[in-house]
Amino acid sequence: MLKFGDEQLGNVLTPTVYKDVDNQSELAQEEIFGPVATIIKADTDEDAIAKANDAEYGLSSAIFTSDLERGEQIASNLEFGMVHVNDQTVATDEYAPFGGIKNSGIGRFGTSFIIDEFTELKWVIVQQTKRSYPF
């Protein structure tokens, strides 16, 4: 039970970190919705990008770096619906297009993005008076 002063906040799941995970393992290839982190070694930025993109899912990812420009460059190459630089992968904003790509999710949620995702734009016009045609 987590406590803050005298207030009980509820049960907290203990986080688990797996190191030296093989990128082709089930642990690396499946979406895990829980307090689990996998550490997969990469030799270069390009190797890290390739390993991150080598999955059928693409919901959310995070990059932690002291070089923000480099972090943004890496983020632009990642195949995820959301990429967070120096923030947690569950960060959200009510106006952001929350959602994944590949086999993650069913589109984008958040303000106008949800409307675009679940509707088809169509123009319908109704002529209320009789129109004369030249034929």
N, C-alpha and C positions, 0 to 999 in steps of 0.2 A: 504494500500500500504506500503510495507516494504521499508525502505530507509537505505542506508549506506552512510553517509556523504550527499552529494548532489545527489547521484545516486539512482534512483528508481529501486528496484530489482523485483518488482511484488507483486501480492497479495499473502497473506499467509493465510492458513486455520487455524483457531483457534483450538488448541488441546483441547480435552475433556477427562477428567478422571472420570471414574465411580468407586466408592468404594463400598465395601461390596456386590460384585456381586456374585450371586448364580452360582456355577460351572455348573449346568444343564440348566441355562437360555440360550436363543438364543444369547444374547450378548456374553456369554462366549464360546458358541459352534460353532459360525460362524467365518469365516475369514473376517476381517475388514481391508480394504486397505485404511486407512486414519489416521489422527492424533488422534487416540483413544487408551486409555489405560484402561484396566480393572484391578481392584485390588480384588483378591480373597484370602481370608485368609486361611492359612494352619497352622496346629499345629506342624508339624515336617517336616524335609526334605523329608521323605518318603511320607507323606501326600501331600506335594507340588508336588512331582514327579507324584504321582498317579492322582492328579487333572489335572496337565498339560497334561498328556498322555491320559486322558479320553475325547478325542475329535476325530472326524473323519478326522481332518486336522493336518498337521505337517510340515508347511513351515519353520518358523523361530522362535527362542525363544532367550531370554536373561536372564542371571543370574547376579545379582550385589552382590558382596561380598568382604569383606576384606581378606577372607581366600581362596586364589587361588586354593590350593589343594582340598579343599572341593567343590569349584565351578566346578573344572574339574571332580570330582567324580559324582556330580549331573548331569553335562552335559552328561556324558557317559550313564546315565540312562534315558535321555529324548528322546522321539520318535519324533524327528524333523530332517529335512534334514540339518538344520543349527542351531548351538547353539553358542551364543556369550557370553563370560564371560567378564563382565565389559565393554560392548560395546552395541551399538544400534542394533536392529534387522535388519536394512537395510544395515549394513556394508557389503561390497563386495570387491572382488579382482578378477582381470581378469583371474587368474589362479586357482581360487577356484571352487569347484564343486557346483555352485549355483543351488538350487532346493530343493523341499520338498519330503516328503514321505506321505504315506496313500493317502488321496484324495487331496493332494496339488500338483499342477503342473503336468507336463508331463515328468519328468526326471531331468537330470542335465545339466546345461549349463556352459560353460567355457572350453576353449581349448580342450584337448583330451576327456574330459568327454562328450561333446555333440556328438562327433563322435561315442563313444562307445554306447551312449544311442539310437541313431537313425540308427545304422547300425548293420549288422550281419556279423561276421567274417567268411570268407570262403576261403579255399585254392583251387585254380584252377591251374592245371598243363597242359601244352600242350607239347606233345612229338613231336618234329619236324622231327625226322628221324624214319624210320621204325625200330621197336624193334623186335628182335628174341626171341620167347618164346620156352621153351623146350617141348612143348606139341603140 
